[in-house]
Amino acid sequence: MKTETPLQTEPPPATSRWRDIWRRPTLRVAALAMVVVLAQWADTRMQVSGLQQELARRLADGDSMAREGRAMARQSQESLAALQAKVGVLEAKLAEAQSQAVALEAMYQELSSSRDERVLAEVEQAVVIAMQQLQFAGNVEAALFALQNADARLSRSIQPQFLSIRKLIARDIERLKATPGANITGLSLKIESVVAAVDSLPLAYEQRPKAAPTKPAAPSKPVSADYWRDLGADLWREVRQLVRIERIDQGDPALLSPNQSFFLRENLKLRLLNARLALLQRDGKTFGEEIRQSREQLDRYFDGRAKPVQAAQSTLKTLATTDVSFDLPGLAETLTALRNLKFARERGAASAR
């Protein structure tokens, strides 16, 4: 039996050529390199695509954040504009407040200056009044009152320039309190009381005998021997009163006519007024002499038993024992310092203008 061997078919030329080509190592390496490149390209492409997606996402987030930022920026700008407007209003109010403060400060300085000037004027007037009371009336109490009022007026001020004036016033107050002189006002009033009573004082030659004491009337009772005896005694007593002799202590009471009585009283008034003038002038010698002669006139010409005359004599006796020859402290230094301070303040105010 004849076996047939299968026919071997030969590949086509193209296939064999590709086989030959693939069998080349260079071609294989190139193909492998191409595959690697393609793989890398594909991977790179995927990475680029991922990056694009991430970039797009981030760009979208950035856009949203940018929109939010722009919105916040607009809000910030609006807030800034509102704050700037408020700051402008506050600056305007601050400028207005500062101008008002400057105006108030100027007004306060003017008021303070005018108030201090008024205080100095009042204190100067008080010191002048105290000087007048000491010089013309010798009234220590009134001068003390005026100086104490001036010191109280200065104590309510906080100006340090017034301390020197207060020290001088305090020194003058202490000097007046330590003055050993008499109360000029009180002594002057006593003299005035005697002068006012002169016209009503009874004269010595006008005095009348003392009235004899009379028995109180007996109660009515029936007529009896005792009754007639008492009646006779009363009649005898009345007869004895028809002629009466009394002793007058003054040996020769002056008999004066009405005109002389008038001039006597006026002369006594003049002596008392001279004594008052000497008191105000602190002339102790003239004061004592006038009081002495006034007492002698009262003793000689006026009724010493009358109570008004006794009161006048007692007053003149008290005045005679009073020493009025004393020197009162002067206030010229205080007044000069006060006026110098006023002048300095006025000159400073004028230079400030």
Rosetta silent file (secondary structure, phi, psi, omega in degrees, C-alpha in Angstrom):
SEQUENCE: MKTETPLQTEPPPATSRWRDIWRRPTLRVAALAMVVVLAQWADTRMQVSGLQQELARRLADGDSMAREGRAMARQSQESLAALQAKVGVLEAKLAEAQSQAVALEAMYQELSSSRDERVLAEVEQAVVIAMQQLQFAGNVEAALFALQNADARLSRSIQPQFLSIRKLIARDIERLKATPGANITGLSLKIESVVAAVDSLPLAYEQRPKAAPTKPAAPSKPVSADYWRDLGADLWREVRQLVRIERIDQGDPALLSPNQSFFLRENLKLRLLNARLALLQRDGKTFGEEIRQSREQLDRYFDGRAKPVQAAQSTLKTLATTDVSFDLPGLAETLTALRNLKFARERGAASAR
SCORE:     score description
SCORE:     0.000 S_00000001
   1 L     0.000  131.209 -175.594    0.000    0.000    0.000 S_00000001
   2 L   -93.653  116.710  177.653    1.396    3.127   -1.029 S_00000001
   3 L   -90.604  140.417 -179.520    1.345    5.754    1.546 S_00000001
   4 L  -101.461  126.141  174.843    1.094    9.220    0.510 S_00000001
   5 L   -80.631  138.319 -178.581    3.132   11.740    2.330 S_00000001
   6 L   -65.600  152.331 -179.705    1.362   14.938    2.897 S_00000001
   7 L   -79.862  128.982  175.120    2.408   17.817    0.831 S_00000001
   8 L   -85.798  121.324 -178.967    4.406   20.408    2.644 S_00000001
   9 L   -90.830  136.040  179.604    3.058   23.832    1.907 S_00000001
  10 L   -90.873  139.736  179.750    5.543   26.630    1.894 S_00000001
  11 L   -66.231  158.199  179.401    4.656   29.842    3.488 S_00000001
  12 L   -68.360  161.418 -176.840    4.027   32.790    1.356 S_00000001
  13 H   -65.541  -36.958 -178.947    6.912   35.072    0.747 S_00000001
  14 H   -62.958  -42.704 -177.499    5.437   37.999    2.712 S_00000001
  15 H   -65.839  -41.739 -179.894    5.013   35.906    5.812 S_00000001
  16 H   -67.275  -33.698  178.137    8.442   34.580    5.626 S_00000001
  17 H   -65.631  -40.783  178.496    9.788   38.023    5.110 S_00000001
  18 H   -65.463  -34.940  177.877    8.058   39.263    8.296 S_00000001
  19 H   -65.422  -40.436  178.545    9.414   36.270   10.086 S_00000001
  20 H   -64.106  -38.097 -179.707   12.819   37.110    8.934 S_00000001
  21 H   -66.173  -43.093 -178.785   12.343   40.647   10.052 S_00000001
  22 H   -68.955  -22.271  179.211   11.115   39.609   13.515 S_00000001
  23 L   -75.445   -9.995  179.670   13.986   37.337   13.845 S_00000001
  24 L   -77.657  134.620 -179.112   16.287   40.317   13.756 S_00000001
  25 H   -67.945  -34.504 -177.872   17.376   41.433   17.252 S_00000001
  26 H   -64.977  -40.965 -179.195   17.427   45.061   16.369 S_00000001
  27 H   -65.653  -38.458  178.920   13.893   44.948   15.234 S_00000001
  28 H   -63.620  -43.396  178.896   12.880   43.186   18.400 S_00000001
  29 H   -62.962  -40.224  179.740   14.616   45.747   20.559 S_00000001
  30 H   -65.546  -39.696  179.203   13.012   48.518   18.565 S_00000001
  31 H   -65.091  -42.416  178.320    9.617   46.886   18.942 S_00000001
  32 H   -61.446  -42.073  179.133   10.180   46.436   22.663 S_00000001
  33 H   -63.253  -37.246  179.369   11.291   50.011   22.932 S_00000001
  34 H   -64.351  -41.656  179.391    8.224   51.070   21.039 S_00000001
  35 H   -62.902  -43.560  179.164    6.031   49.086   23.409 S_00000001
  36 H   -61.241  -43.321 -179.737    7.749   50.629   26.397 S_00000001
  37 H   -61.891  -43.146  179.496    7.358   54.073   24.870 S_00000001
  38 H   -63.348  -39.936  178.668    3.722   53.405   24.166 S_00000001
  39 H   -63.353  -44.102  177.846    3.229   52.150   27.694 S_00000001
  40 H   -64.056  -38.690  179.132    4.951   55.192   29.063 S_00000001
  41 H   -63.925  -40.826  179.883    2.957   57.420   26.761 S_00000001
  42 H   -64.751  -43.156  178.956   -0.240   55.776   27.859 S_00000001
  43 H   -64.619  -43.121  178.066    0.768   56.143   31.485 S_00000001
  44 H   -61.723  -39.149  179.070    1.823   59.709   30.901 S_00000001
  45 H   -62.276  -41.692  179.187   -1.405   60.343   29.125 S_00000001
  46 H   -65.813  -41.491  178.574   -3.321   58.945   32.039 S_00000001
  47 H   -63.867  -41.775  179.025   -1.285   61.031   34.456 S_00000001
  48 H   -63.568  -39.457  178.894   -1.786   64.127   32.313 S_00000001
  49 H   -63.680  -43.108  177.228   -5.478   63.384   32.173 S_00000001
  50 H   -62.377  -41.532  179.233   -5.548   62.989   35.954 S_00000001
  51 H   -64.377  -37.849  178.464   -3.562   66.169   36.318 S_00000001
  52 H   -63.732  -41.728  178.817   -5.937   67.938   33.976 S_00000001
  53 H   -65.527  -43.192  178.304   -8.864   66.733   35.976 S_00000001
  54 H   -63.305  -40.484  178.895   -7.167   67.737   39.235 S_00000001
  55 H   -64.338  -41.195  178.464   -6.189   71.041   37.683 S_00000001
  56 H   -63.564  -40.879  179.332   -9.726   71.586   36.474 S_00000001
  57 H   -64.229  -43.305 -179.308  -11.042   70.704   39.916 S_00000001
  58 H   -68.656  -35.246  176.044   -8.581   72.973   41.586 S_00000001
  59 H   -63.137  -39.582  177.124   -9.278   75.705   39.076 S_00000001
  60 H   -63.420  -43.848  176.593  -12.941   75.323   39.849 S_00000001
  61 H   -62.363  -40.620  178.625  -12.153   75.490   43.564 S_00000001
  62 H   -62.943  -39.586  178.416   -9.897   78.448   42.886 S_00000001
  63 H   -63.527  -42.607  179.085  -12.635   80.154   40.925 S_00000001
  64 H   -65.190  -42.245  178.047  -15.096   79.608   43.740 S_00000001
  65 H   -65.018  -36.529  177.620  -12.545   80.804   46.278 S_00000001
  66 H   -64.944  -41.016  177.094  -11.759   83.754   44.034 S_00000001
  67 H   -62.890  -43.830  177.516  -15.440   84.574   43.836 S_00000001
  68 H   -63.174  -39.773  178.126  -15.714   84.281   47.589 S_00000001
  69 H   -63.069  -41.749  178.229  -12.561   86.376   47.934 S_00000001
  70 H   -64.149  -39.696  177.784  -13.981   89.019   45.612 S_00000001
  71 H   -63.256  -45.142  178.493  -17.215   88.988   47.590 S_00000001
  72 H   -64.478  -36.201  177.616  -15.273   89.283   50.834 S_00000001
  73 H   -64.443  -41.027  176.970  -13.125   91.999   49.258 S_00000001
  74 H   -63.671  -42.955  177.408  -16.245   93.901   48.284 S_00000001
  75 H   -61.462  -41.988  178.197  -17.595   93.473   51.796 S_00000001
  76 H   -62.847  -41.425  178.398  -14.254   94.572   53.191 S_00000001
  77 H   -63.244  -41.506  178.413  -14.249   97.569   50.890 S_00000001
  78 H   -64.845  -44.023  177.749  -17.778   98.417   51.950 S_00000001
  79 H   -62.063  -41.565  178.580  -16.862   97.966   55.610 S_00000001
  80 H   -62.681  -40.786  178.062  -13.719  100.021   55.061 S_00000001
  81 H   -63.821  -41.652  178.070  -15.756  102.734   53.388 S_00000001
  82 H   -64.146  -42.442  178.329  -18.238  102.672   56.301 S_00000001
  83 H   -63.943  -40.343  177.937  -15.372  102.759   58.800 S_00000001
  84 H   -62.530  -38.420  177.353  -13.740  105.604   56.899 S_00000001
  85 H   -64.561  -43.726  177.949  -17.039  107.478   56.989 S_00000001
  86 H   -63.858  -41.260  178.073  -17.322  106.836   60.734 S_00000001
  87 H   -62.310  -39.698  176.882  -13.704  107.846   61.224 S_00000001
  88 H   -61.743  -42.817  177.518  -14.395  111.014   59.268 S_00000001
  89 H   -63.140  -44.394  179.035  -17.400  111.755   61.480 S_00000001
  90 H   -63.114  -40.204  177.938  -15.347  110.994   64.602 S_00000001
  91 H   -63.870  -39.140  177.323  -12.514  113.193   63.373 S_00000001
  92 H   -64.014  -43.974  178.379  -14.988  115.985   62.731 S_00000001
  93 H   -65.318  -38.085  178.044  -16.455  115.511   66.213 S_00000001
  94 H   -63.804  -43.515  177.863  -12.953  115.348   67.685 S_00000001
  95 H   -62.509  -40.645  177.992  -11.987  118.556   65.926 S_00000001
  96 H   -65.077  -41.782  178.630  -15.199  120.155   67.166 S_00000001
  97 H   -64.153  -40.144  178.235  -14.543  118.872   70.691 S_00000001
  98 H   -64.672  -41.477  177.019  -10.993  120.178   70.554 S_00000001
  99 H   -63.952  -40.260  177.068  -12.186  123.574   69.381 S_00000001
 100 H   -65.009  -39.062  178.392  -14.789  123.577   72.151 S_00000001
 101 H   -63.533  -41.564  177.762  -12.111  122.557   74.658 S_00000001
 102 H   -63.629  -42.767  178.572   -9.891  125.399   73.469 S_00000001
 103 H   -64.287  -41.715  178.415  -12.822  127.807   73.710 S_00000001
 104 H   -65.466  -38.893  177.911  -13.730  126.487   77.169 S_00000001
 105 H   -63.304  -43.279  177.486  -10.113  126.766   78.293 S_00000001
 106 H   -63.850  -41.702  178.424   -9.963  130.345   77.067 S_00000001
 107 H   -64.122  -41.147  179.001  -13.299  131.070   78.742 S_00000001
 108 H   -63.802  -42.884  178.375  -12.102  129.424   81.956 S_00000001
 109 H   -61.359  -41.841  179.564   -8.897  131.427   81.899 S_00000001
 110 H   -65.750  -44.951  178.879  -10.891  134.602   81.343 S_00000001
 111 H   -64.868  -41.380  179.072  -13.383  133.730   84.079 S_00000001
 112 H   -62.976  -42.619  178.513  -10.586  132.675   86.415 S_00000001
 113 H   -63.259  -45.804 -179.959   -8.729  135.889   85.723 S_00000001
 114 H   -66.148  -37.398  178.527  -11.841  138.001   86.224 S_00000001
 115 H   -65.501  -43.317  178.275  -12.742  136.035   89.374 S_00000001
 116 H   -63.644  -40.021  177.701   -9.251  136.490   90.797 S_00000001
 117 H   -63.540  -39.492  178.003   -9.370  140.174   89.960 S_00000001
 118 H   -65.346  -39.840  177.870  -12.740  140.433   91.694 S_00000001
 119 H   -62.420  -44.895  179.385  -11.353  138.617   94.734 S_00000001
 120 H   -63.230  -39.420  178.401   -8.361  140.952   94.878 S_00000001
 121 H   -64.039  -41.924  179.235  -10.656  143.982   94.559 S_00000001
 122 H   -65.912  -41.441  179.439  -12.858  142.719   97.407 S_00000001
 123 H   -65.956  -41.326  177.488   -9.851  141.980   99.599 S_00000001
 124 H   -60.831  -42.681  178.927   -8.367  145.402   98.859 S_00000001
 125 H   -63.096  -40.164  178.464  -11.669  147.050   99.795 S_00000001
 126 H   -64.245  -40.741  179.098  -11.776  145.068  103.055 S_00000001
 127 H   -66.578  -39.551  177.579   -8.212  146.116  103.943 S_00000001
 128 H   -62.997  -42.609  178.419   -9.020  149.762  103.163 S_00000001
 129 H   -61.968  -41.889  178.111  -12.109  149.570  105.406 S_00000001
 130 H   -62.235  -41.072  177.483   -9.995  148.059  108.199 S_00000001
 131 H   -62.705  -42.970  179.039   -7.454  150.897  107.828 S_00000001
 132 H   -63.813  -40.819  179.025  -10.213  153.506  107.992 S_00000001
 133 H   -64.375  -35.678  179.181  -11.719  151.920  111.086 S_00000001
 134 H   -75.271  -40.501 -174.762   -8.330  151.954  112.797 S_00000001
 135 H   -76.937  -44.205 -171.675   -7.302  155.467  111.728 S_00000001
 136 H   -98.822  -26.368 -178.354  -10.554  157.399  112.090 S_00000001
 137 H  -120.593  -13.869 -177.558  -12.559  155.427  114.655 S_00000001
 138 L    62.651   24.827 -175.042   -9.995  153.263  116.417 S_00000001
 139 L   -87.364   95.457 -177.953  -12.478  150.403  116.072 S_00000001
 140 H   -68.054  -37.720 -178.311  -10.349  147.303  116.504 S_00000001
 141 H   -63.838  -44.639  179.360  -13.349  144.946  116.357 S_00000001
 142 H   -65.161  -38.997  177.763  -14.547  146.291  113.011 S_00000001
 143 H   -64.682  -41.356  177.275  -11.009  146.142  111.588 S_00000001
 144 H   -62.295  -42.471  179.706  -10.636  142.538  112.770 S_00000001
 145 H   -61.725  -43.385 -179.950  -13.971  141.615  111.213 S_00000001
 146 H   -64.667  -42.457 -179.496  -12.959  143.158  107.870 S_00000001
 147 H   -68.810  -37.529  177.974   -9.561  141.399  107.850 S_00000001
 148 H   -66.011  -37.538  175.549  -11.087  138.053  108.795 S_00000001
 149 H   -64.447  -40.568  178.102  -13.583  138.384  105.950 S_00000001
 150 H   -62.957  -42.037  179.120  -10.713  139.184  103.560 S_00000001
 151 H   -65.998  -39.475  177.658   -8.769  136.110  104.731 S_00000001
 152 H   -64.682  -36.876  178.285  -11.862  133.904  104.342 S_00000001
 153 H   -65.774  -39.435  179.198  -12.353  135.248  100.813 S_00000001
 154 H   -71.972  -30.885 -177.551   -8.753  134.424   99.899 S_00000001
 155 H   -66.534  -23.098  179.304   -8.960  130.964  101.485 S_00000001
 156 L   -82.098   -3.454  178.193  -11.613  129.938   98.933 S_00000001
 157 L  -102.507  147.916 -177.494   -9.177  130.585   96.067 S_00000001
 158 L  -102.483   10.334 -178.226   -6.500  128.076   94.989 S_00000001
 159 L   -72.800  126.084  179.757   -4.118  130.629   93.506 S_00000001
 160 H   -69.773  -18.935  179.705   -0.625  130.252   95.036 S_00000001
 161 H   -66.690  -18.600 -176.812    0.033  133.967   94.466 S_00000001
 162 H   -84.404   -5.985 -176.049   -2.418  134.742   97.288 S_00000001
 163 H   -65.336  -39.881  179.865   -0.375  132.936   99.955 S_00000001
 164 H   -64.546  -39.659  178.512    1.872  135.926  100.635 S_00000001
 165 H   -65.799  -40.031  179.201   -1.152  138.201  101.041 S_00000001
 166 H   -64.380  -36.195  177.602   -2.791  135.702  103.400 S_00000001
 167 H   -63.921  -42.964  179.019    0.363  135.596  105.519 S_00000001
 168 H   -64.725  -42.634  179.872    0.375  139.393  105.835 S_00000001
 169 H   -65.102  -41.123  177.662   -3.333  139.476  106.708 S_00000001
 170 H   -62.281  -38.073  177.027   -2.867  136.700  109.299 S_00000001
 171 H   -64.356  -42.746  179.432   -0.004  138.705  110.832 S_00000001
 172 H   -64.717  -37.384  178.531   -2.183  141.845  110.994 S_00000001
 173 H   -63.168  -44.643  178.995   -5.011  139.873  112.613 S_00000001
 174 H   -63.751  -39.233  178.874   -2.670  138.560  115.306 S_00000001
 175 H   -65.449  -39.512  178.730   -1.299  142.058  115.947 S_00000001
 176 H   -68.613  -38.018  178.433   -4.788  143.497  116.311 S_00000001
 177 H   -65.944  -30.301 -179.470   -5.822  140.697  118.668 S_00000001
 178 L   -87.998    3.514 -179.154   -2.741  141.404  120.784 S_00000001
 179 L   -68.824  125.267 -177.384   -3.441  145.166  120.965 S_00000001
 180 L   -84.451   11.212 -175.187   -3.729  146.137  124.674 S_00000001
 181 L   -76.615  173.997 -178.266   -5.883  149.185  123.945 S_00000001
 182 L   -81.952  169.632  176.190   -9.409  149.931  125.047 S_00000001
 183 L   -80.375   98.664 -174.386  -12.600  149.264  123.180 S_00000001
 184 H   -61.737  -41.843 -178.321  -12.887  152.562  121.301 S_00000001
 185 H   -64.503  -45.493  178.941  -16.404  151.882  120.104 S_00000001
 186 H   -62.633  -41.946  178.369  -17.655  150.943  123.553 S_00000001
 187 H   -65.272  -40.011  178.444  -16.037  154.000  125.157 S_00000001
 188 H   -63.435  -39.496  177.544  -17.458  156.260  122.466 S_00000001
 189 H   -65.546  -36.913  176.847  -20.949  154.858  123.081 S_00000001
 190 H   -63.478  -43.195  177.740  -20.598  155.503  126.807 S_00000001
 191 H   -62.856  -41.007  178.916  -19.677  159.139  126.151 S_00000001
 192 H   -62.165  -37.006  178.710  -22.657  159.428  123.792 S_00000001
 193 H   -65.640  -37.396  177.602  -24.979  158.106  126.498 S_00000001
 194 H   -69.173  -41.947  178.362  -23.789  160.791  128.926 S_00000001
 195 H   -60.446  -41.846 -179.690  -24.131  163.508  126.270 S_00000001
 196 H   -66.891  -26.105 -177.876  -27.679  162.368  125.538 S_00000001
 197 H   -91.269   -8.009 -175.400  -28.583  162.503  129.255 S_00000001
 198 H   -59.420  -43.598 -175.519  -27.137  165.957  129.970 S_00000001
 199 H   -64.252  -22.143 -178.083  -30.329  167.829  129.040 S_00000001
 200 H  -102.274    0.181 -179.610  -32.389  165.810  131.529 S_00000001
 201 L   -74.580  131.837  178.405  -29.978  165.928  134.477 S_00000001
 202 L   -75.068  142.090  178.185  -31.374  167.978  137.425 S_00000001
 203 E   -80.906  162.512 -175.183  -29.302  170.918  138.671 S_00000001
 204 H   -68.051  -39.473 -176.484  -28.198  171.200  142.295 S_00000001
 205 H   -75.002   -8.167  179.095  -30.220  174.346  143.135 S_00000001
 206 H   -93.157    1.371 -176.597  -33.355  172.650  141.837 S_00000001
 207 L   -70.269  148.410 -177.885  -33.298  169.861  144.384 S_00000001
 208 L  -113.847  151.381  177.434  -36.306  169.528  146.708 S_00000001
 209 L   -60.945  153.247  179.152  -36.414  168.322  150.316 S_00000001
 210 L   -70.991  141.115  178.885  -37.173  164.707  150.794 S_00000001
 211 L   -70.344  137.097  179.566  -40.778  163.936  151.472 S_00000001
 212 L   -70.962  144.748  179.453  -41.467  162.899  154.997 S_00000001
 213 L   -65.620  137.636 -178.594  -42.632  159.356  155.439 S_00000001
 214 L  -109.337  145.422  177.708  -46.366  159.069  155.850 S_00000001
 215 L   -75.868  145.996  173.786  -48.216  156.552  157.876 S_00000001
 216 L   -67.732  145.646 -177.352  -50.528  154.218  156.068 S_00000001
 217 L   -63.922  131.469 -179.569  -54.145  155.059  156.510 S_00000001
 218 L   -75.876  146.155  177.660  -55.678  153.210  159.409 S_00000001
 219 L   -64.252  149.497 -178.186  -58.769  151.152  158.721 S_00000001
 220 L   -63.315  135.076  179.492  -62.034  152.741  159.680 S_00000001
 221 L  -145.791  166.201 -178.269  -63.094  152.022  163.228 S_00000001
 222 L   -61.349  146.058  179.082  -65.583  153.450  165.692 S_00000001
 223 L   -61.540  129.282  179.492  -64.833  156.903  167.121 S_00000001
 224 L  -148.707 -175.903  179.640  -62.926  156.583  170.380 S_00000001
 225 H   -65.901  -37.693  178.515  -60.322  158.391  172.487 S_00000001
 226 H   -63.359  -37.577  179.848  -57.536  156.761  170.475 S_00000001
 227 H   -62.034  -45.149  179.764  -59.008  158.084  167.296 S_00000001
 228 H   -68.123  -32.512  178.457  -58.976  161.691  168.539 S_00000001
 229 H   -68.127  -42.088  178.379  -55.457  161.255  169.826 S_00000001
 230 H   -65.757  -38.303  179.183  -54.221  159.993  166.404 S_00000001
 231 H   -63.876  -40.985  178.523  -56.010  162.833  164.646 S_00000001
 232 H   -64.665  -38.637  179.198  -54.268  165.377  166.857 S_00000001
 233 H   -65.160  -39.816  178.648  -50.893  163.755  166.156 S_00000001
 234 H   -64.965  -40.122  178.647  -51.484  163.937  162.409 S_00000001
 235 H   -64.877  -41.053  179.701  -52.428  167.607  162.613 S_00000001
 236 H   -65.524  -36.261  178.598  -49.304  168.401  164.622 S_00000001
 237 H   -65.816  -41.562  178.381  -47.180  166.545  162.074 S_00000001
 238 H   -65.179  -37.832  178.056  -48.626  168.566  159.205 S_00000001
 239 H   -64.721  -38.987  179.624  -47.982  171.833  161.065 S_00000001
 240 H   -66.058  -28.570  179.897  -44.361  170.831  161.597 S_00000001
 241 H   -73.856  -12.656  179.819  -43.985  170.216  157.826 S_00000001
 242 L   -64.322  -34.057  177.437  -44.794  173.855  157.087 S_00000001
 243 L  -125.115  124.020 -173.432  -41.248  174.825  158.084 S_00000001
 244 L  -138.989  134.382 -179.089  -38.470  172.357  157.303 S_00000001
 245 L  -119.084  125.733  177.365  -34.694  172.586  157.579 S_00000001
 246 L  -126.752  153.370  177.874  -32.390  170.112  155.685 S_00000001
 247 L   -91.385  129.918  176.419  -28.653  169.849  155.360 S_00000001
 248 L  -104.375  125.018 -176.979  -27.221  170.185  151.856 S_00000001
 249 L   -61.237  -37.809  179.912  -23.883  168.376  151.389 S_00000001
 250 L   -80.357  128.822 -173.320  -22.659  170.924  148.851 S_00000001
 251 L   -65.441  -43.524 -173.994  -21.696  174.135  150.600 S_00000001
 252 L  -135.242   78.476  177.074  -22.634  176.637  147.917 S_00000001
 253 L   -61.759  131.285 -175.988  -24.940  175.316  145.187 S_00000001
 254 L   -71.062  132.671  174.621  -24.719  177.670  142.240 S_00000001
 255 L   -94.954  115.561 -174.126  -27.838  179.614  141.515 S_00000001
 256 L  -118.485  144.272  173.607  -28.138  179.853  137.745 S_00000001
 257 L   -76.872  167.345  179.155  -30.577  181.636  135.527 S_00000001
 258 H   -57.660  -39.348  178.223  -32.302  179.656  132.743 S_00000001
 259 H   -64.540  -42.142  179.519  -29.864  181.024  130.144 S_00000001
 260 H   -65.956  -36.629  177.284  -26.904  180.109  132.302 S_00000001
 261 H   -62.555  -40.801  179.372  -28.336  176.628  132.843 S_00000001
 262 H   -62.389  -47.215 -178.886  -28.609  176.188  129.079 S_00000001
 263 H   -68.368  -30.929  176.380  -24.990  177.259  128.499 S_00000001
 264 H   -62.771  -46.811  179.972  -23.827  175.089  131.384 S_00000001
 265 H   -64.699  -41.139  179.582  -25.364  172.012  129.794 S_00000001
 266 H   -65.951  -37.222  177.671  -23.974  172.921  126.354 S_00000001
 267 H   -64.017  -40.221  177.877  -20.519  173.473  127.843 S_00000001
 268 H   -64.682  -39.125  177.072  -20.673  170.040  129.468 S_00000001
 269 H   -62.734  -42.088  179.757  -21.662  168.510  126.134 S_00000001
 270 H   -62.465  -40.720  178.272  -18.737  170.211  124.411 S_00000001
 271 H   -62.767  -41.844  179.121  -16.311  168.844  126.982 S_00000001
 272 H   -66.402  -38.176  177.497  -17.665  165.344  126.495 S_00000001
 273 H   -67.799  -36.071  174.520  -17.450  165.680  122.713 S_00000001
 274 H   -63.702  -38.006  177.258  -13.859  166.916  123.067 S_00000001
 275 H   -64.452  -38.691  178.323  -13.155  163.848  125.175 S_00000001
 276 H   -65.683  -41.946  177.892  -14.637  161.670  122.450 S_00000001
 277 H   -62.742  -41.553  176.746  -12.486  163.363  119.793 S_00000001
 278 H   -63.904  -34.385  176.793   -9.385  162.849  121.966 S_00000001
 279 H   -63.314  -45.248 -179.731  -10.410  159.207  122.335 S_00000001
 280 H   -65.721  -32.175  178.063  -10.554  158.753  118.566 S_00000001
 281 L   -85.775   -0.791 -178.597   -7.180  160.478  118.259 S_00000001
 282 L    55.371   40.753  175.248   -5.852  158.330  121.111 S_00000001
 283 L   -96.491   92.623 -174.603   -4.785  161.487  122.971 S_00000001
 284 H   -65.258  -35.250 -178.251   -4.793  160.177  126.507 S_00000001
 285 H   -65.662  -51.422  179.703   -3.814  163.470  128.166 S_00000001
 286 H   -64.183  -39.273  179.185   -6.601  165.548  126.606 S_00000001
 287 H   -60.101  -47.482 -179.690   -9.095  162.727  127.120 S_00000001
 288 H   -64.149  -39.432 -179.575   -8.310  162.477  130.837 S_00000001
 289 H   -66.586  -42.669  179.555   -8.452  166.268  131.341 S_00000001
 290 H   -65.813  -40.769  177.811  -11.831  166.639  129.624 S_00000001
 291 H   -65.030  -39.881  178.945  -13.313  163.759  131.606 S_00000001
 292 H   -62.403  -46.185 -179.584  -11.952  165.260  134.855 S_00000001
 293 H   -68.332  -33.842  176.333  -13.479  168.680  134.199 S_00000001
 294 H   -64.532  -39.844  177.749  -16.776  167.079  133.168 S_00000001
 295 H   -65.865  -39.054  177.802  -16.884  165.214  136.477 S_00000001
 296 H   -63.708  -40.454  177.736  -16.188  168.448  138.376 S_00000001
 297 H   -63.703  -41.080  177.327  -19.053  170.204  136.581 S_00000001
 298 H   -63.364  -41.633 -179.699  -21.402  167.357  137.465 S_00000001
 299 H   -65.492  -37.252 -172.798  -20.308  167.487  141.114 S_00000001
 300 H   -85.254  -41.513 -168.958  -20.698  171.263  141.412 S_00000001
 301 H  -106.222  -11.888 -174.553  -23.754  172.153  139.389 S_00000001
 302 E  -115.136  157.170 -176.180  -25.916  169.011  139.287 S_00000001
 303 L   -75.509  108.511 -177.660  -27.938  167.196  141.925 S_00000001
 304 L   -70.424  -14.112  178.728  -25.772  164.333  143.100 S_00000001
 305 L   -83.551  -14.494 -179.639  -28.721  162.584  144.749 S_00000001
 306 L   -74.982  137.601 -178.451  -30.522  162.092  141.430 S_00000001
 307 H   -62.816  -39.561  176.516  -30.061  158.649  139.915 S_00000001
 308 H   -60.283  -38.278  178.555  -29.359  159.954  136.350 S_00000001
 309 H   -67.310  -40.340  177.831  -26.560  162.139  137.740 S_00000001
 310 H   -63.668  -38.947  177.913  -25.161  159.194  139.696 S_00000001
 311 H   -65.286  -41.431  178.475  -25.239  157.036  136.579 S_00000001
 312 H   -64.186  -40.764  178.618  -23.430  159.743  134.585 S_00000001
 313 H   -64.063  -40.443  179.071  -20.817  160.100  137.345 S_00000001
 314 H   -63.443  -40.593  179.132  -20.281  156.340  137.405 S_00000001
 315 H   -65.139  -44.052 -179.812  -19.790  156.272  133.630 S_00000001
 316 H   -67.087  -32.653  177.099  -17.319  159.170  133.708 S_00000001
 317 H   -64.441  -40.943  177.340  -15.450  157.527  136.584 S_00000001
 318 H   -64.729  -40.566  179.081  -15.024  154.390  134.467 S_00000001
 319 H   -66.410  -34.184 -178.025  -13.851  156.469  131.508 S_00000001
 320 H   -66.697  -27.547 -179.010  -11.360  158.329  133.696 S_00000001
 321 L   -89.638    5.680 -177.921   -9.617  155.060  134.634 S_00000001
 322 L   -98.263  131.990  177.094   -9.222  153.971  131.006 S_00000001
 323 L   -92.317  115.892 -179.382   -5.904  154.422  129.205 S_00000001
 324 L  -108.967    4.267 -178.627   -6.531  155.413  125.591 S_00000001
 325 L   -89.548   78.610  178.467   -2.997  156.499  124.686 S_00000001
 326 L  -136.427  157.200 -179.497   -1.981  153.468  122.610 S_00000001
 327 L  -104.853  129.873  177.312   -0.840  152.990  119.017 S_00000001
 328 L   -88.626  145.923  178.890   -2.759  150.691  116.700 S_00000001
 329 L   -65.829  145.720  177.995   -0.861  148.606  114.117 S_00000001
 330 L   -90.981  159.345 -179.064   -0.898  149.906  110.563 S_00000001
 331 L  -116.921   18.686 -175.973   -1.996  147.980  107.467 S_00000001
 332 H   -64.956  -37.980 -178.554    0.016  149.927  104.891 S_00000001
 333 H   -64.400  -43.511  179.119    2.380  147.020  104.135 S_00000001
 334 H   -63.618  -43.538 -179.206   -0.502  144.627  103.444 S_00000001
 335 H   -65.679  -38.758  178.436   -2.286  147.166  101.244 S_00000001
 336 H   -64.834  -44.677  178.500    0.923  147.886   99.277 S_00000001
 337 H   -63.020  -38.194  179.933    1.603  144.172   98.672 S_00000001
 338 H   -65.877  -43.486  179.976   -1.988  143.672   97.565 S_00000001
 339 H   -69.437  -34.956  175.697   -1.844  146.538   95.089 S_00000001
 340 H   -64.029  -39.722  177.244    1.510  145.355   93.742 S_00000001
 341 H   -64.087  -42.184  177.567    0.022  141.912   93.111 S_00000001
 342 H   -62.064  -42.999  179.849   -2.928  143.469   91.287 S_00000001
 343 H   -63.528  -42.211  179.713   -0.610  145.589   89.159 S_00000001
 344 H   -63.957  -41.311  179.331    1.563  142.577   88.266 S_00000001
 345 H   -66.948  -41.424  178.203   -1.483  140.509   87.229 S_00000001
 346 H   -63.988  -39.924  178.305   -2.892  143.359   85.128 S_00000001
 347 H   -67.384  -39.179  176.754    0.453  143.838   83.408 S_00000001
 348 H   -65.382  -39.190  177.690    0.738  140.082   82.722 S_00000001
 349 H   -65.723  -38.815  179.513   -2.782  139.992   81.263 S_00000001
 350 H   -66.933  -39.394  179.427   -2.015  142.994   79.035 S_00000001
 351 H   -70.518  -30.394  178.389    1.218  141.409   77.734 S_00000001
 352 H   -67.983  -30.659  177.745   -0.648  138.121   77.048 S_00000001
 353 L   -72.329    0.000    0.000   -3.051  139.953   74.754 S_00000001
